[in-house]
Amino acid sequence: MFIGRETELSFLQDKYNDKNGQLVVLYGRRRVGKTETLREFCKGKPHIFYSCTQSTDKVQLSKFSERIFKEDIPAKRYVSEFADWESAFRSVLELPYGDAKKLLIIDEFPYMCKGNKSIPSILQNLWDSELKDSNVMIVLCGSAMSFIEKELLAEKNPLYGRATGIYKMSEMGFYDAVKFFPNYTDGDKVLVYSILGGIPHYLRQFNPELSVADNIKKNILTKGCVLYSEVDFLLHQELRETPIYNSIIEAVALGNTKLNEISQKSLVEDTSKTSVYLKNLIELGIIEREFSVDSKTKEKANANRGTYRLTDNFFRFWYAFGFTNYSELEDGDVNGVYDYVVAPAMHEFASFAFEDVCREFVREMQKQNELPFRYSKMGKWVGRTTIRDKDAPSGMRVGETEIDLLAIGRGSTEYLVGECKFKKAPFDYSEYLNTTAKLTPLKEGATFYYALFSESGFDEKITAEAEQGDNLKLYDLHKIVNYK
């Protein structure tokens, strides 16, 4: 059963319905579901779906010819194989699809270009002279994001300005991801999302009839299962110097977020080299550089500012629990690693993903106009402010603090302040006061709204205060998980 991707399918269908010729580039990191989405889009449509292989140019042309000749085109009566790529691409015009659009999907297009660097130029010339005014739709798909962005779509490259649609696929959001587990409890849906994120290939490895614990043991920690070797396989496909990358990713997964911390923990002494490794991981969609939501452009340009975090939940899980206990797992001590390492830390581990879930919840509320104002940007806020500290003489101290979610209205006159608690105890009133105390540096005279998100509800004092006005809203786990 195909799940989600309504936005991507709608985008592709709109292009298909357009009367003009369409040249679409669809790309994204490996495992994100590009091929499955394209196959779903092709259902019920006459089409050619060609998956490129890592082979020589001659072999690639032969395989492409073989696939095209499965259709009843005139050229197959005269030749058994196309002589060159120009005639091969032109053959799309001969596809016997009547009034329907002549649809050609080329999956992993970068492999084709690797074998013959002139292919983008050949396709560009043919597009300009014949294909753009024809009833055709060509989709170029690929996982090599750096190649597509820097070689295929960048200025001065042949296909620059020719694409009629460019779509970068990212992983599924929480609400689509948990559709794989319709019978899980609300809490387990957050747990499984914190482990697998929104990567369809990972989500399909879990059996929705098994518990989260059993799935972790059977489908991640057991040697020989798909996810046990997934991280190592992906890194070896995409990168060299994998031992260094392993050290850097492990450092970030274990909470080292600043450039200097990552360098020290991974034993890469030169921070400039660490920056290069991190940049490569960012291009692969594994790591991102994060700034406070109110950061200015100048701060973002400073290489030493910002923090790094793993965007891939499964990478974060593997490096936190699998990679650090690899010897034990190789010996088959699955239950021991789960019982003594994973289980005690799982709830705290999931709290980070819960923040992402709450931000997605707020984005969905904005789409439905259910917020007190429309925000222009939203994310985590980091700053120095006065915070409550029972050990300080005055009960307060100045230090660096964070707000899990800060949405800023246009003109910075309205703020939505959100705090997320994924724990077994109710959201405490003192925690709410801590949140309000963090706001000192924000603009004076602005209007503040508060949104509290909690796995286990709220204490009576918070509930009573929320009932007295409209500036404080409370969202329990059931409301958040089942919003869509």
C-alpha positions in Angstrom: 0.0 0.0 0.0 1.3 3.4 -1.0 1.2 6.0 1.8 1.3 9.8 1.7 3.1 12.0 -0.8 -0.1 13.8 -1.8 1.7 17.1 -2.4 4.3 15.4 -4.7 1.7 13.5 -6.6 -0.4 16.6 -7.1 2.6 18.5 -8.4 3.4 15.8 -10.9 -0.2 15.5 -12.0 -0.4 19.2 -12.6 2.6 19.0 -14.9 1.1 16.0 -16.7 -2.1 17.9 -17.3 -0.4 20.9 -18.7 -0.7 21.1 -22.5 2.9 22.2 -23.0 6.0 20.0 -23.0 7.4 19.3 -19.5 10.9 18.7 -18.3 10.8 18.0 -14.6 13.7 17.4 -12.2 12.8 15.5 -9.0 15.5 14.7 -6.6 16.3 14.0 -2.9 18.4 11.9 -0.6 18.5 8.2 -0.9 15.6 6.2 0.7 13.3 9.1 0.7 10.8 7.4 -1.6 11.4 9.1 -5.0 11.1 5.9 -7.1 8.0 4.7 -5.3 6.3 8.1 -5.7 7.1 8.1 -9.4 5.8 4.6 -9.9 2.6 5.6 -8.1 2.2 8.6 -10.3 2.7 6.5 -13.4 -0.2 4.1 -12.5 -2.9 4.2 -15.2 -0.8 6.2 -17.6 1.1 4.9 -20.6 4.7 5.5 -19.9 8.4 4.5 -20.1 10.1 4.0 -16.8 13.9 3.6 -17.2 16.2 3.0 -14.2 19.8 3.9 -15.0 22.6 1.6 -13.9 26.2 2.2 -12.9 27.5 1.0 -16.2 29.5 2.1 -19.2 27.9 4.5 -21.7 27.6 1.8 -24.3 25.8 -0.6 -22.0 23.5 2.2 -20.8 22.5 3.1 -24.3 21.9 -0.5 -25.1 19.7 -1.0 -22.1 17.8 2.2 -22.7 17.2 1.1 -26.4 15.9 -2.3 -25.2 13.4 -0.6 -22.9 12.2 1.8 -25.5 11.8 -0.9 -28.1 9.4 -2.7 -25.9 6.9 -0.1 -27.2 5.7 -0.3 -30.7 7.7 2.6 -32.2 8.6 2.8 -36.0 12.4 2.8 -35.3 12.4 -0.8 -34.0 11.6 -2.0 -37.6 14.9 -0.7 -38.9 17.4 -0.9 -36.1 17.9 -3.1 -33.0 19.6 -0.4 -31.0 19.9 3.4 -31.2 23.2 4.7 -32.6 23.4 7.6 -30.2 21.7 9.3 -27.4 20.1 12.0 -29.6 18.1 9.5 -31.6 17.3 7.6 -28.4 15.9 10.7 -26.6 14.1 11.8 -29.8 12.3 8.4 -29.9 10.0 9.6 -27.1 8.1 11.5 -29.8 7.2 8.2 -31.5 5.6 6.6 -28.5 2.2 5.2 -29.5 0.2 6.9 -26.8 -2.4 8.7 -28.9 -3.6 11.9 -27.3 -2.1 11.0 -24.0 1.1 12.7 -22.9 4.3 10.8 -23.9 5.7 10.2 -20.4 9.4 9.2 -19.9 10.8 8.7 -16.4 14.6 8.4 -16.1 15.5 7.2 -12.6 19.0 7.9 -11.2 19.8 10.2 -14.1 23.2 11.1 -12.6 24.4 7.5 -13.4 23.7 8.2 -17.1 25.5 11.5 -17.0 28.5 9.9 -15.2 29.0 7.5 -18.2 28.6 10.3 -20.7 29.1 13.9 -19.7 27.6 15.2 -22.9 24.1 13.9 -22.1 22.8 17.1 -20.5 23.9 19.1 -23.6 22.3 16.5 -26.0 19.1 16.7 -24.0 19.2 20.5 -23.9 19.6 20.9 -27.7 16.8 18.4 -28.3 14.6 20.1 -25.8 15.1 23.5 -27.3 14.6 22.4 -30.9 11.8 19.8 -30.7 10.6 18.5 -27.3 9.5 21.6 -25.5 6.7 22.2 -28.0 5.6 18.6 -28.0 3.1 16.7 -25.9 5.8 15.1 -23.8 6.8 14.9 -20.1 10.3 13.9 -19.2 11.1 13.4 -15.5 14.8 13.3 -14.5 15.2 11.7 -11.1 18.3 11.4 -8.9 19.7 10.9 -5.4 23.0 12.6 -6.0 21.8 16.0 -4.7 25.1 17.8 -5.0 25.5 16.8 -8.7 21.9 17.8 -9.5 22.2 21.2 -7.8 25.7 22.1 -8.9 26.1 20.3 -12.2 22.6 19.9 -13.7 20.6 23.0 -12.5 23.3 25.6 -11.8 23.9 28.6 -14.1 26.2 27.9 -17.1 25.2 24.3 -17.2 23.2 23.0 -20.2 19.9 22.4 -18.6 19.9 25.6 -16.6 16.5 27.4 -17.2 15.1 24.5 -19.2 13.3 22.6 -16.4 9.6 23.4 -16.2 9.5 22.0 -12.7 12.1 21.3 -10.0 11.0 19.4 -6.8 13.4 18.5 -4.0 11.8 15.6 -2.0 12.3 15.5 1.7 11.4 12.9 4.2 7.7 12.5 5.2 6.4 14.5 8.1 5.1 13.0 11.3 1.5 12.7 10.2 2.3 10.7 7.1 4.9 8.6 8.8 2.7 7.3 11.5 0.1 6.1 9.0 2.4 3.1 8.7 1.3 2.2 12.3 -2.4 2.9 12.6 -2.9 0.7 15.7 -0.1 2.1 17.8 -0.9 4.2 20.8 -0.3 8.0 20.6 2.9 7.6 22.7 4.2 4.7 20.6 3.7 6.8 17.4 6.0 9.4 18.8 8.5 6.8 19.8 8.5 5.1 16.4 8.9 8.4 14.6 11.8 9.3 16.9 13.5 6.1 15.8 12.7 6.0 12.0 11.8 9.5 11.1 9.9 10.0 7.9 12.0 7.8 5.6 9.6 5.3 3.9 12.3 2.6 3.4 13.0 2.6 7.2 9.3 2.7 8.1 8.6 -0.4 6.0 11.1 -2.4 7.9 9.0 -2.3 11.1 6.1 -4.7 11.5 3.0 -2.7 12.7 1.8 -5.9 14.4 4.8 -6.0 16.7 5.5 -3.7 19.7 8.0 -0.9 19.4 10.4 -2.8 21.6 10.1 -6.0 19.6 10.6 -4.1 16.4 13.8 -2.4 17.7 15.2 -5.8 18.8 14.2 -7.7 15.7 14.6 -5.1 12.9 17.4 -2.8 14.1 19.6 -4.6 16.7 19.7 -8.1 15.2 22.7 -8.7 12.9 21.5 -9.5 9.3 18.4 -7.4 9.3 18.2 -4.5 6.8 18.5 -1.6 9.2 21.4 -3.2 11.1 23.8 -2.4 8.2 21.8 0.5 6.6 24.0 3.4 8.0 27.3 1.7 7.0 25.9 0.9 3.5 24.7 4.4 2.8 27.9 6.1 4.0 30.1 3.8 1.9 27.9 4.5 -1.1 28.1 8.3 -0.7 31.4 9.0 1.0 35.1 8.2 1.4 36.9 8.3 4.7 34.0 6.7 6.4 35.8 6.2 9.8 36.1 10.0 10.1 32.5 10.5 9.2 31.5 7.8 11.7 33.3 9.7 14.5 31.7 13.0 13.5 28.2 11.7 13.3 28.6 9.8 16.6 29.8 13.1 18.2 26.7 15.0 17.0 24.4 12.1 18.0 25.8 12.1 21.5 25.0 15.8 22.0 28.1 17.7 20.8 26.5 20.5 18.7 29.2 23.2 18.4 32.0 23.0 15.8 34.8 22.9 18.5 33.0 20.3 20.5 32.5 18.1 17.4 36.2 18.5 16.4 37.4 17.5 19.9 35.1 14.6 20.3 35.8 13.1 16.9 39.6 13.8 17.3 39.7 15.9 14.1 42.0 18.6 15.4 41.5 21.1 12.5 38.1 22.7 12.8 38.3 23.8 9.1 38.5 20.1 8.1 35.6 19.3 10.4 33.6 22.0 8.7 34.2 20.4 5.3 33.1 17.0 6.6 30.0 18.5 8.1 29.2 20.4 4.9 29.3 17.0 3.0 26.9 15.5 5.6 24.6 18.5 5.2 24.5 18.0 1.4 23.5 14.4 2.0 20.6 15.5 4.3 22.0 13.7 7.3 23.0 16.8 9.4 21.8 20.4 9.4 23.2 23.6 10.8 20.7 25.2 13.1 20.4 28.8 14.3 18.1 30.6 16.7 14.9 31.6 14.8 15.8 35.3 15.2 19.4 35.0 13.9 20.5 37.6 11.4 22.2 36.9 8.0 25.6 38.1 9.4 25.5 35.5 12.2 24.6 32.7 9.8 27.6 33.6 7.6 30.0 33.1 10.6 31.4 29.6 10.3 31.8 29.3 14.1 28.2 30.1 14.9 25.2 27.9 14.9 24.8 24.4 16.2 24.7 21.0 14.3 22.1 18.4 14.7 21.2 15.1 13.0 18.2 15.6 10.8 17.8 11.8 10.2 16.2 10.3 13.2 17.4 6.8 12.4 21.0 7.9 12.1 20.6 9.5 15.5 19.2 6.3 17.0 21.8 4.1 15.5 24.8 6.2 16.6 23.3 6.6 20.1 22.5 2.9 20.7 23.8 0.7 17.9 27.2 2.1 16.9 28.3 2.5 20.5 27.4 -1.1 21.4 28.4 -2.7 18.1 30.7 -5.4 19.6 27.8 -6.6 21.9 25.4 -6.7 18.9 27.9 -8.6 16.8 28.0 -11.2 19.6 24.2 -11.4 19.5 23.5 -9.8 22.9 20.4 -8.1 21.5 18.3 -8.4 24.6 21.1 -7.1 26.8 21.7 -4.0 24.7 18.0 -3.3 24.5 17.2 -3.8 28.3 20.2 -2.0 29.7 21.0 0.6 27.1 18.0 1.4 24.9 15.0 1.0 27.1 16.2 3.2 30.0 17.1 6.1 27.6 14.3 5.7 25.0 11.9 8.2 26.5 14.4 11.0 26.8 15.7 10.1 23.3 12.2 10.6 21.9 11.8 14.0 23.6 13.9 15.7 20.9 11.7 14.3 18.1 8.6 15.4 20.1 9.8 19.0 19.6 9.8 18.4 15.8 6.3 16.9 16.0 5.0 20.0 17.9 6.5 22.3 15.3 4.8 20.3 12.6 1.6 20.5 14.6 1.9 24.4 14.7 2.6 24.5 10.9 -0.6 22.5 10.3 -2.6 24.8 12.6 -1.4 27.8 10.6 -2.6 26.2 7.4 -6.1 26.0 9.1 -5.9 29.6 10.4 -6.2 28.3 14.0 -3.3 30.4 15.5 -3.9 33.8 17.0 -1.8 35.4 14.2 0.1 34.3 11.1 3.8 33.9 11.8 6.5 34.6 9.3 9.1 32.3 10.8 9.2 29.6 13.4 11.8 27.5 15.1 13.9 27.1 18.3 15.1 30.3 20.1 18.4 30.5 21.8 19.6 33.5 23.9 20.9 34.9 27.2 18.2 35.8 29.6 17.1 35.7 33.3 16.1 32.2 34.3 14.8 30.7 37.5 17.4 28.9 39.6 16.5 27.8 43.1 20.2 27.5 44.0 20.9 31.2 43.2 20.7 33.7 46.1 17.9 35.6 44.5 16.2 32.6 42.9 17.1 33.9 39.4 20.3 34.0 37.4 21.4 35.1 33.9 22.5 32.4 31.5 22.0 30.9 28.0 18.6 29.3 27.6 16.3 28.0 24.9 12.7 28.1 23.9 11.6 24.9 22.1 9.3 26.8 19.7 9.1 30.5 18.9 6.8 31.7 16.1 7.4 35.4 15.2 4.7 37.5 13.5 5.4 40.0 10.8 7.0 43.1 12.3 8.0 41.2 15.4 5.0 42.6 17.3 3.5 39.1 18.1 5.1 36.0 19.4 3.9 32.5 20.0 6.0 30.8 22.7 5.9 27.0 22.8 7.4 24.6 25.3 7.3 20.8 24.7 7.4 18.2 27.5 7.6 14.5 26.6 7.7 12.9 30.0 5.5 10.7 32.3 4.6 13.5 34.7 2.2 16.4 33.9 3.5 19.8 32.8 4.2 21.6 36.0 3.3 25.3 36.7 6.8 26.1 37.7 8.0 24.9 34.3 5.5 27.4 32.7 6.9 30.2 34.9 10.4 29.2 33.7 9.2 29.6 30.1 7.7 33.1 30.7 11.0 34.2 32.5 13.0 33.5 29.3 11.4 36.2 27.3 13.3 39.3 28.7 15.4 39.9 25.6 12.5 39.8 23.2 10.9 43.0 22.0 9.2 45.1 24.6 5.6 46.0 24.0 5.0 42.9 21.9 2.0 40.6 22.4 2.9 37.1 23.7 0.9 34.0 23.3 1.8 30.7 24.9 1.4 27.1 23.7 2.3 24.3 26.0 2.6 20.7 24.6 2.6 17.8 27.0 2.6 14.0 26.8 1.0 13.6 30.2 -1.3 16.6 30.5 -1.0 19.6 32.8 -1.3 20.3 36.5 -4.4 22.0 37.9 -2.8 25.4 38.3 -1.8 25.6 34.6 -5.3 24.4 33.6 -7.0 27.0 35.7 -4.9 29.8 34.2 -5.5 28.6 30.7 -9.3 28.8 31.3 -9.0 32.5 32.4 -7.9 33.9 29.0 -7.0 33.3 25.4 -3.2 33.9 25.6 -2.4 30.4 27.0 -3.3 27.2 25.1 -2.7 23.7 26.2 -2.3 20.7 23.8 -2.1 17.2 25.1 -0.6 14.2 23.2 -3.9 13.0 21.8 -4.7 16.4 20.3 -1.2 16.7 18.8 -0.9 13.2 17.3 -4.5 13.0 15.9 -4.7 16.5 14.5 -4.8 15.4 10.9 
